[in-house]
Amino acid sequence: MRGLERGTFMRGWGARAWVAVGLLCWGAASPAAQEDVTGAGMGLRLSGFGTLAASYHDAQDTQFRARADQREGAQAGRLETGVDSVLGVQADVQVDARWSSMAQVVVRKDGKGEWAPRLSWGFVKYSPTPGLELRAGRLGVDIYLDGDSPHVGYAYTTVRPYTDLYGQLSFDRFDGVDLRASAVVGEGELSLKLYGGRTRGEDYRGGHLFRREASTTLGATLQWESTALAMRLAWGQVRTPGDGLMPRLAGALREIAPLLPPELAAQAGTRAAEMEGRNSNLSYVGLGMTWRHGPWSAQLLGVDASMNRFPGFEGWGVGSTLAYRAGAWKPFLAYSRGMLTPGARPLALPADQAELAPIRAAYALATGLIANDQYAWGVGVRYDLMPNAALKLQLDRIEAKRSSMLLDGSGTSVGPRGVSVFTAALDFVF
């Protein structure tokens, strides 16, 4: 992959690689694994996946990115391979009928604009009965329908998941535990998953990289799946002690409070206390459905979210895809809409006082980094070259009043803006 140099590859490997190596060694060293390498279902299995993609658009002074943790996006008038390209390797170790482990390392462009590996998954699984699973380690956050395979482009009909929804999901993994119970109900399988732990992720917003290391997450997922139909209901909450931005704004408000009339000084003090004293709690509820009948397939999902961090944010999103298979060809049509807007607690500072201009600008920046209001239409085709590789061509039209997926040259969200993005991608598994 172009741009992946040895020095860049090795940076950030550190403890993540050692965890992956440790899981593999644990499985390989097990007598059961050594004895059953050639046995049915036992031993070590290596696999991988990847996407080689290039994106192009002609909207001047605009960068298109697919995820909030990307520092750089596709710039106008040039092919960009870093938006969707990814390479992953996975090792599965089956020790015996009850114990197994898995490690997955993914290489893609990160919030520093570098090609770097990270341990996306790395866990030990215990299954005391066929309908019960307990996992511990690094796991994926199970919000949307494709939470189990967010990096595997081959698993999607489209080039990428909906940027209006998935693109905002920077907390896609956590270190903790989950418990899944399942049973056959009717013609399908009903399952319930409970999970919790410490989230990991990063956002690149406003020219700054925000890391989420001390956040915690709790969630539950209820799913029913048959051959033709799958439905999923998800709930979760992510709690972050601080984001590094609002405390600075709160300090500035306290400094300018003596310059304001008494009623505005009191408001500034109240808003500063809200910014400093609250944990940032993001709550969400997601509902998704996939349907297959003959050559037709469809997907529909929605999410409702809220964030209590001043000034409070309310959001929702929908995504839908309709596809038709004709032999190796699969044309599709996609639509998505995402919105996250500030609440009703304004910061009313006098517009005629020049000394307050930096505070108003800082407030606008702080809220603008989070706010999002856009929709996108996508049309494309998938062609299955062989059983483990697919070629995809897709054209997206994005219309945004404000979008964290569209950045200017400084890395700040832009809007209103309309962008047409063409992407060609080769997805493969091995």
KADALIN-V603250 format. One record per pair of residues at least 12 apart in sequence whose ideal C-beta (glycine too) atoms are under 8 Angstrom apart, sorted by the first residue. I is the first residue (numbers start at 1). GAP is how many residues later the second one is. Records with the same first field share a line. If there is no record, write none. Layout:
I = GAP, GAP
//
This chain:
1 = 51, 80, 84, 86, 106, 114
2 = 79
3 = 78, 79, 112
4 = 103, 111
5 = 110
8 = 106, 107, 108
9 = 98, 106, 107, 108
11 = 103, 105
12 = 98, 104, 105, 106
13 = 104
16 = 89, 101, 102, 103, 106
17 = 88, 100, 102
19 = 84, 100, 103, 118, 119
20 = 71, 83, 85, 99, 102
23 = 68, 70, 78, 79, 80, 99, 100, 101, 114
24 = 20, 67, 69, 77, 79
26 = 67, 75, 98
27 = 17, 66, 67, 68, 73, 74
28 = 16, 65
30 = 63, 65
32 = 63, 64
33 = 60, 61, 62
36 = 58, 60
41 = 53
42 = 52, 53, 54
43 = 50, 51
44 = 47, 48, 49
45 = 46, 47, 48, 49
46 = 43, 44, 45, 46
47 = 42, 43, 44, 45, 382, 383
48 = 39, 40, 41, 42, 381, 382
49 = 37, 38, 39, 41, 102, 103, 104, 105, 378, 379, 380, 381
50 = 35, 36, 37, 38, 103, 377, 378
51 = 33, 34, 35, 102, 103, 374, 375, 376, 377
52 = 29, 33, 373, 374
53 = 28, 30, 31, 32, 100, 106, 370, 371, 372, 373
54 = 25, 26, 27, 369, 370, 371
55 = 19, 24, 25, 26, 28, 29, 366, 367, 368
56 = 18, 21, 22, 23, 24, 365, 366, 367
57 = 17, 19, 362, 363, 364, 365
58 = 18, 19, 362
59 = 17, 358, 359, 360, 361
60 = 16
61 = 15, 347, 348, 353
62 = 13, 14, 344, 345, 346, 352, 355, 357
63 = 12, 343, 344, 345, 346, 348
64 = 19, 334, 341, 342, 355, 357
65 = 18, 102, 340, 341, 342
66 = 17, 18, 94, 97, 101, 339
67 = 96, 99, 100, 102, 103
68 = 99, 100, 101, 102, 135, 136, 137, 336, 337
69 = 41, 42, 101, 132, 133, 134, 135
70 = 12, 13, 39, 40, 41, 134
71 = 38, 39, 40, 41, 42, 133, 138, 340
72 = 37, 41
73 = 332, 333, 334
74 = 347
82 = 26, 27, 33
83 = 26, 340
84 = 69, 75, 76, 339, 341
85 = 23, 24
86 = 20, 21, 22, 65, 67
87 = 19, 20, 21
88 = 16, 17, 18, 19, 32, 63, 64
89 = 15, 16
90 = 12, 13, 14, 15, 31
91 = 12, 13
97 = 30
98 = 28, 29, 30
99 = 25, 26, 27
100 = 24, 25, 27
101 = 22, 23, 24
102 = 19, 20, 21, 23
103 = 16, 18, 19
104 = 15, 16, 17, 18
105 = 12, 13, 14, 15
106 = 12, 14, 45
108 = 43
110 = 92
111 = 91, 92, 93, 98
112 = 97
119 = 19
120 = 18, 20, 31, 52, 53
121 = 16, 17, 18, 19, 52
122 = 15, 16
123 = 12, 13, 14, 15, 16
124 = 12, 13
131 = 50, 51, 52
132 = 47, 48, 49, 50
133 = 46, 47, 48
134 = 43, 44, 45
135 = 42, 43, 44, 45
136 = 40, 41
137 = 38
138 = 35, 36, 37, 62
139 = 34, 35, 36, 37, 38, 39, 56, 58
140 = 32, 33
141 = 28, 30, 31, 32, 33, 54, 58, 76, 78, 95
142 = 36, 51, 53, 77, 79, 92
143 = 26, 76, 91, 93, 141, 143, 160
144 = 17, 21, 22, 25, 88, 90, 142, 144, 157, 159
145 = 85, 87, 143, 144, 145, 154, 156
146 = 15, 20
147 = 74, 87
150 = 16, 22
152 = 275, 277
153 = 239, 272, 274
154 = 234, 235, 236, 273, 274, 275
156 = 271
157 = 140, 142, 164, 166, 173, 175, 225
158 = 163, 174, 176, 220, 222, 224, 234, 236
159 = 221, 233, 235, 264, 266
160 = 263
161 = 158
162 = 155, 157, 172, 174, 176, 214
163 = 173, 213, 235, 242
164 = 153, 155, 172, 173, 174, 208, 210, 211, 212, 241
165 = 136, 138, 152, 154, 171, 173
167 = 237, 238
168 = 170, 172, 204, 236
170 = 31, 32, 33, 42
171 = 28, 29, 30, 41, 44, 46, 67
172 = 29
173 = 26, 27, 28
174 = 21, 23, 24, 25, 26, 43
175 = 22, 23, 25
176 = 19, 20, 21, 22, 41
177 = 18, 19, 20
178 = 15, 16, 17, 18
179 = 14, 15, 16
180 = 12, 13, 14
181 = 12
185 = 39
186 = 40
187 = 39, 40
188 = 36, 37, 38, 39, 41
189 = 35, 36, 37
190 = 32, 33, 34
191 = 30, 31, 32, 33, 34
192 = 28, 29, 30, 31
193 = 27, 28, 30
194 = 25, 26
195 = 22, 23, 24, 25, 26
196 = 20, 21, 22, 23
197 = 19, 20
198 = 15, 16, 17, 18, 19
199 = 13, 16, 17, 18, 39
200 = 12, 13
201 = 14
204 = 207
205 = 164, 165, 199, 206, 207, 208
206 = 159, 162, 163, 204, 205, 206, 207
207 = 203, 204, 205
208 = 36, 37, 203
210 = 33, 34, 35
212 = 28
214 = 26, 27
215 = 23, 24, 25, 26
216 = 22, 23
217 = 19, 20, 21, 22
218 = 18, 19
219 = 15, 16, 17, 18
220 = 14, 15, 16
221 = 12, 13, 14
222 = 12
227 = 65
228 = 63, 64, 65
229 = 60, 61, 62, 63
230 = 59, 60
231 = 56, 57, 58
232 = 54, 55, 56, 57
233 = 52, 53, 54
234 = 50, 51, 52, 53, 54
235 = 49, 50, 51
236 = 47, 48
237 = 44, 45, 46, 47
238 = 43, 44
239 = 40, 41, 42, 43
240 = 39, 40, 41, 42
241 = 38, 39
242 = 37, 38
243 = 37, 66
245 = 121, 124
246 = 29, 30, 63, 64, 120
247 = 28, 29
248 = 114
249 = 26, 110, 113, 114, 117
250 = 21, 22, 23, 25, 26
251 = 21
252 = 106, 107, 110
253 = 15, 16, 18, 19, 22, 106
254 = 14, 15, 18
256 = 12, 99, 100, 103
257 = 12, 15
259 = 94, 96, 97
260 = 89, 90
264 = 84, 85, 86
267 = 80, 81
268 = 79, 81
271 = 39, 74, 76
274 = 36, 71
275 = 34, 35
278 = 30, 31, 32
280 = 27, 28, 29
281 = 26, 27, 28
282 = 23, 24, 25
283 = 22, 23, 24
284 = 19, 20, 21, 22
285 = 18, 19, 20
286 = 15, 16, 17, 18
287 = 14, 15, 16
288 = 12, 13, 14
289 = 12
295 = 29, 30, 31
296 = 26, 27, 28, 29
297 = 25, 26, 27, 28
298 = 22, 23, 24, 25
299 = 20, 21, 22
300 = 18, 19, 20
301 = 17, 18, 19
302 = 14, 15, 16, 17
303 = 13, 14, 15
304 = 12
305 = 12, 35
307 = 33, 63
309 = 61
310 = 35
311 = 31, 32, 33, 34, 35, 36, 56
312 = 30, 31, 32, 33
313 = 27, 28, 29, 30, 57, 58
314 = 26, 27, 29
315 = 23, 24, 25, 26, 57
316 = 22, 23
317 = 19, 20, 21, 22
318 = 17, 18, 19
319 = 15, 16, 17, 18
320 = 14, 15, 16
321 = 12, 13
322 = 12
323 = 59
328 = 55, 56, 57
329 = 52, 53, 54
330 = 51, 52, 53, 54
331 = 48, 49, 50, 51
332 = 46, 47, 48, 49, 50
333 = 44, 45, 46
334 = 42, 43, 44, 45, 46
335 = 40, 41, 42, 43
336 = 39, 40, 42
337 = 37, 38, 39
338 = 34, 35, 36, 37
339 = 33, 34, 35
340 = 30, 31, 32, 33
341 = 30, 32
342 = 25, 28, 29
347 = 13, 16
349 = 14
365 = 47
368 = 34, 44, 45
369 = 35, 43, 44
370 = 34
371 = 31, 33, 42
372 = 30, 31, 32, 33, 41
373 = 27, 28, 29, 30, 42
374 = 24, 25, 26, 27, 28, 29, 31, 32, 41
375 = 23, 24, 25
376 = 20, 21, 22, 23
377 = 19, 20
378 = 16, 17, 18, 19
379 = 15, 16
380 = 12, 13, 14, 15
381 = 12, 13
388 = 40, 41, 42
389 = 37, 38, 39, 40
390 = 36, 37, 38
391 = 33, 34, 35, 36
392 = 31, 32, 33, 34, 35
393 = 29, 30, 31
394 = 28, 29, 31
395 = 25, 26, 27, 28
396 = 24, 25, 26, 27
397 = 21, 22, 23
398 = 19, 20, 21, 22, 23
399 = 17, 19
400 = 14, 15, 16, 17, 18, 19
401 = 14, 15
402 = 12, 13, 14
403 = 12, 14
406 = 13
//
